[in-house]
Amino acid sequence: MKLKVLFAVLILSSNTAFAAHTCEGKITTVDIRDNGALQISVDTIGSSNFFCNITNKSGTIGADTCKAMYSMALTAFMASKKVTLWFNKDDNTVCKKGDWTNLQEHGFYYLRMSN
């Protein structure tokens, strides 16, 4: 019986350890720096925050994926669409991350555009 309880606790704790949180907002600026850094401002998250790099891998996001995110960000900006960002570090679940922040440090890993 104790083994079953321990097993159930381990299963439940492992699911919450990898839980993600999301933040939704509208893109207000899209910047690309001379070093390939993609910086995006989302009204609910902060200004000029580092997303990824279009020339080399940064964190878990490769250059090709970053180029796709750049394209998506430009599309969302021009069409005034909302974006949702996924973060996998639950030590900071508040959406306001600050300005000039490296979103990779908050576990940013996924971008979605929606209506």
PyRosetta script that sets phi, psi and omega in degrees:
from pyrosetta import init, pose_from_sequence

init()
pose = pose_from_sequence("MKLKVLFAVLILSSNTAFAAHTCEGKITTVDIRDNGALQISVDTIGSSNFFCNITNKSGTIGADTCKAMYSMALTAFMASKKVTLWFNKDDNTVCKKGDWTNLQEHGFYYLRMSN")
pose.set_psi(1, -45.1)
pose.set_omega(1, 179.7)
pose.set_phi(2, -61.5)
pose.set_psi(2, -36.3)
pose.set_omega(2, 179.0)
pose.set_phi(3, -64.6)
pose.set_psi(3, -38.8)
pose.set_omega(3, 177.9)
pose.set_phi(4, -65.0)
pose.set_psi(4, -42.3)
pose.set_omega(4, 178.9)
pose.set_phi(5, -64.8)
pose.set_psi(5, -44.7)
pose.set_omega(5, 178.6)
pose.set_phi(6, -61.3)
pose.set_psi(6, -43.0)
pose.set_omega(6, 178.9)
pose.set_phi(7, -62.1)
pose.set_psi(7, -43.3)
pose.set_omega(7, 179.2)
pose.set_phi(8, -63.2)
pose.set_psi(8, -41.8)
pose.set_omega(8, 178.5)
pose.set_phi(9, -63.2)
pose.set_psi(9, -43.3)
pose.set_omega(9, 178.9)
pose.set_phi(10, -62.7)
pose.set_psi(10, -41.5)
pose.set_omega(10, 179.2)
pose.set_phi(11, -64.1)
pose.set_psi(11, -46.7)
pose.set_omega(11, -178.9)
pose.set_phi(12, -65.2)
pose.set_psi(12, -40.2)
pose.set_omega(12, -179.1)
pose.set_phi(13, -70.7)
pose.set_psi(13, -32.6)
pose.set_omega(13, 179.3)
pose.set_phi(14, -69.8)
pose.set_psi(14, -33.2)
pose.set_omega(14, 177.7)
pose.set_phi(15, -67.8)
pose.set_psi(15, -39.6)
pose.set_omega(15, -178.7)
pose.set_phi(16, -76.3)
pose.set_psi(16, -23.6)
pose.set_omega(16, -179.9)
pose.set_phi(17, -66.3)
pose.set_psi(17, -26.9)
pose.set_omega(17, -178.6)
pose.set_phi(18, -108.4)
pose.set_psi(18, 15.8)
pose.set_omega(18, -180.0)
pose.set_phi(19, -66.4)
pose.set_psi(19, 147.3)
pose.set_omega(19, -179.5)
pose.set_phi(20, -116.1)
pose.set_psi(20, 157.9)
pose.set_omega(20, 171.2)
pose.set_phi(21, -124.4)
pose.set_psi(21, 159.3)
pose.set_omega(21, -176.6)
pose.set_phi(22, -123.8)
pose.set_psi(22, 156.7)
pose.set_omega(22, 174.3)
pose.set_phi(23, -136.5)
pose.set_psi(23, 134.5)
pose.set_omega(23, -177.7)
pose.set_phi(24, -117.8)
pose.set_psi(24, 144.6)
pose.set_omega(24, 177.4)
pose.set_phi(25, -175.8)
pose.set_psi(25, -172.7)
pose.set_omega(25, 177.8)
pose.set_phi(26, -111.6)
pose.set_psi(26, 140.5)
pose.set_omega(26, 178.4)
pose.set_phi(27, -76.8)
pose.set_psi(27, 130.0)
pose.set_omega(27, -179.9)
pose.set_phi(28, -108.1)
pose.set_psi(28, -25.2)
pose.set_omega(28, 174.3)
pose.set_phi(29, -147.6)
pose.set_psi(29, 150.7)
pose.set_omega(29, 174.4)
pose.set_phi(30, -130.9)
pose.set_psi(30, 121.6)
pose.set_omega(30, -178.9)
pose.set_phi(31, -123.6)
pose.set_psi(31, 143.3)
pose.set_omega(31, 172.0)
pose.set_phi(32, -126.4)
pose.set_psi(32, 125.6)
pose.set_omega(32, -176.6)
pose.set_phi(33, -92.0)
pose.set_psi(33, 166.3)
pose.set_omega(33, -178.8)
pose.set_phi(34, -63.1)
pose.set_psi(34, -20.0)
pose.set_omega(34, 177.8)
pose.set_phi(35, -92.5)
pose.set_psi(35, 4.8)
pose.set_omega(35, 179.0)
pose.set_phi(36, 91.6)
pose.set_psi(36, 1.1)
pose.set_omega(36, -179.4)
pose.set_phi(37, -70.6)
pose.set_psi(37, 128.3)
pose.set_omega(37, 176.1)
pose.set_phi(38, -95.2)
pose.set_psi(38, 117.9)
pose.set_omega(38, 179.6)
pose.set_phi(39, -119.3)
pose.set_psi(39, 129.3)
pose.set_omega(39, -175.4)
pose.set_phi(40, -130.8)
pose.set_psi(40, 140.5)
pose.set_omega(40, 173.3)
pose.set_phi(41, -103.1)
pose.set_psi(41, 125.9)
pose.set_omega(41, 174.6)
pose.set_phi(42, -117.3)
pose.set_psi(42, 128.0)
pose.set_omega(42, -170.7)
pose.set_phi(43, -54.5)
pose.set_psi(43, -31.1)
pose.set_omega(43, -178.3)
pose.set_phi(44, -94.5)
pose.set_psi(44, -5.5)
pose.set_omega(44, -174.5)
pose.set_phi(45, -112.8)
pose.set_psi(45, -48.3)
pose.set_omega(45, -179.7)
pose.set_phi(46, 155.2)
pose.set_psi(46, 176.6)
pose.set_omega(46, -175.7)
pose.set_phi(47, -103.7)
pose.set_psi(47, 142.0)
pose.set_omega(47, 173.8)
pose.set_phi(48, 52.6)
pose.set_psi(48, 43.8)
pose.set_omega(48, -179.9)
pose.set_phi(49, -85.6)
pose.set_psi(49, 140.0)
pose.set_omega(49, -179.8)
pose.set_phi(50, -73.5)
pose.set_psi(50, 123.7)
pose.set_omega(50, 176.7)
pose.set_phi(51, -96.1)
pose.set_psi(51, -54.4)
pose.set_omega(51, -174.4)
pose.set_phi(52, -170.0)
pose.set_psi(52, -172.1)
pose.set_omega(52, -178.5)
pose.set_phi(53, -129.9)
pose.set_psi(53, 129.4)
pose.set_omega(53, -176.8)
pose.set_phi(54, -79.4)
pose.set_psi(54, -7.0)
pose.set_omega(54, -178.7)
pose.set_phi(55, -106.5)
pose.set_psi(55, -21.1)
pose.set_omega(55, 177.7)
pose.set_phi(56, -154.5)
pose.set_psi(56, 163.9)
pose.set_omega(56, -178.6)
pose.set_phi(57, -65.8)
pose.set_psi(57, 137.0)
pose.set_omega(57, 175.3)
pose.set_phi(58, -132.5)
pose.set_psi(58, 118.7)
pose.set_omega(58, -175.4)
pose.set_phi(59, 64.4)
pose.set_psi(59, -125.4)
pose.set_omega(59, -180.0)
pose.set_phi(60, -96.5)
pose.set_psi(60, -0.9)
pose.set_omega(60, -174.4)
pose.set_phi(61, -103.5)
pose.set_psi(61, 117.0)
pose.set_omega(61, 178.4)
pose.set_phi(62, -76.7)
pose.set_psi(62, 166.7)
pose.set_omega(62, -176.9)
pose.set_phi(63, -61.2)
pose.set_psi(63, -42.3)
pose.set_omega(63, -179.7)
pose.set_phi(64, -65.4)
pose.set_psi(64, -40.6)
pose.set_omega(64, 176.6)
pose.set_phi(65, -64.3)
pose.set_psi(65, -39.2)
pose.set_omega(65, 178.9)
pose.set_phi(66, -63.3)
pose.set_psi(66, -39.7)
pose.set_omega(66, 177.4)
pose.set_phi(67, -61.9)
pose.set_psi(67, -39.2)
pose.set_omega(67, 176.8)
pose.set_phi(68, -65.7)
pose.set_psi(68, -39.9)
pose.set_omega(68, 177.5)
pose.set_phi(69, -65.5)
pose.set_psi(69, -37.5)
pose.set_omega(69, 176.7)
pose.set_phi(70, -60.2)
pose.set_psi(70, -46.9)
pose.set_omega(70, 178.1)
pose.set_phi(71, -61.4)
pose.set_psi(71, -44.1)
pose.set_omega(71, 179.3)
pose.set_phi(72, -64.6)
pose.set_psi(72, -41.3)
pose.set_omega(72, 179.8)
pose.set_phi(73, -63.5)
pose.set_psi(73, -42.5)
pose.set_omega(73, 177.6)
pose.set_phi(74, -63.0)
pose.set_psi(74, -42.0)
pose.set_omega(74, 178.8)
pose.set_phi(75, -62.8)
pose.set_psi(75, -46.6)
pose.set_omega(75, 179.6)
pose.set_phi(76, -62.6)
pose.set_psi(76, -40.3)
pose.set_omega(76, 179.4)
pose.set_phi(77, -63.9)
pose.set_psi(77, -49.4)
pose.set_omega(77, -177.2)
pose.set_phi(78, -67.2)
pose.set_psi(78, -32.7)
pose.set_omega(78, -177.6)
pose.set_phi(79, -95.6)
pose.set_psi(79, 2.4)
pose.set_omega(79, -177.7)
pose.set_phi(80, 54.0)
pose.set_psi(80, 43.2)
pose.set_omega(80, 177.5)
pose.set_phi(81, -93.8)
pose.set_psi(81, 155.3)
pose.set_omega(81, 175.5)
pose.set_phi(82, -79.8)
pose.set_psi(82, 151.9)
pose.set_omega(82, 171.8)
pose.set_phi(83, -122.9)
pose.set_psi(83, 152.3)
pose.set_omega(83, 174.1)
pose.set_phi(84, -122.7)
pose.set_psi(84, 131.0)
pose.set_omega(84, 178.1)
pose.set_phi(85, -109.9)
pose.set_psi(85, 138.1)
pose.set_omega(85, 176.4)
pose.set_phi(86, -105.0)
pose.set_psi(86, 138.3)
pose.set_omega(86, 177.8)
pose.set_phi(87, -126.1)
pose.set_psi(87, 140.0)
pose.set_omega(87, -179.1)
pose.set_phi(88, -111.1)
pose.set_psi(88, 13.3)
pose.set_omega(88, 172.9)
pose.set_phi(89, -110.2)
pose.set_psi(89, 113.9)
pose.set_omega(89, -174.9)
pose.set_phi(90, -90.2)
pose.set_psi(90, 11.1)
pose.set_omega(90, 177.2)
pose.set_phi(91, -77.2)
pose.set_psi(91, -12.4)
pose.set_omega(91, 176.5)
pose.set_phi(92, -141.3)
pose.set_psi(92, 85.6)
pose.set_omega(92, -177.6)
pose.set_phi(93, -88.9)
pose.set_psi(93, 0.5)
pose.set_omega(93, 176.0)
pose.set_phi(94, -73.5)
pose.set_psi(94, 136.4)
pose.set_omega(94, -177.3)
pose.set_phi(95, -72.3)
pose.set_psi(95, -33.0)
pose.set_omega(95, 179.8)
pose.set_phi(96, -72.6)
pose.set_psi(96, 103.6)
pose.set_omega(96, -176.8)
pose.set_phi(97, -94.7)
pose.set_psi(97, -12.0)
pose.set_omega(97, -178.3)
pose.set_phi(98, 103.6)
pose.set_psi(98, 178.2)
pose.set_omega(98, -179.8)
pose.set_phi(99, -100.6)
pose.set_psi(99, 149.9)
pose.set_omega(99, 178.6)
pose.set_phi(100, 56.4)
pose.set_psi(100, 38.3)
pose.set_omega(100, -178.0)
pose.set_phi(101, -100.5)
pose.set_psi(101, 145.0)
pose.set_omega(101, 173.2)
pose.set_phi(102, -84.1)
pose.set_psi(102, 105.2)
pose.set_omega(102, -176.5)
pose.set_phi(103, -66.7)
pose.set_psi(103, -18.6)
pose.set_omega(103, 174.9)
pose.set_phi(104, -62.4)
pose.set_psi(104, -32.8)
pose.set_omega(104, 179.2)
pose.set_phi(105, -68.3)
pose.set_psi(105, -19.0)
pose.set_omega(105, 176.1)
pose.set_phi(106, -96.8)
pose.set_psi(106, 4.3)
pose.set_omega(106, 177.2)
pose.set_phi(107, 87.0)
pose.set_psi(107, 22.5)
pose.set_omega(107, 178.3)
pose.set_phi(108, -61.2)
pose.set_psi(108, 130.2)
pose.set_omega(108, -179.5)
pose.set_phi(109, -146.1)
pose.set_psi(109, -6.5)
pose.set_omega(109, -172.8)
pose.set_phi(110, -150.2)
pose.set_psi(110, 138.9)
pose.set_omega(110, -179.1)
pose.set_phi(111, -129.4)
pose.set_psi(111, 134.1)
pose.set_omega(111, 177.2)
pose.set_phi(112, -132.0)
pose.set_psi(112, 140.7)
pose.set_omega(112, 174.4)
pose.set_phi(113, -107.2)
pose.set_psi(113, 138.5)
pose.set_omega(113, -179.5)
pose.set_phi(114, -146.2)
pose.set_psi(114, 175.7)
pose.set_omega(114, 179.0)
pose.set_phi(115, -70.1)
pose.dump_pdb("model.pdb")
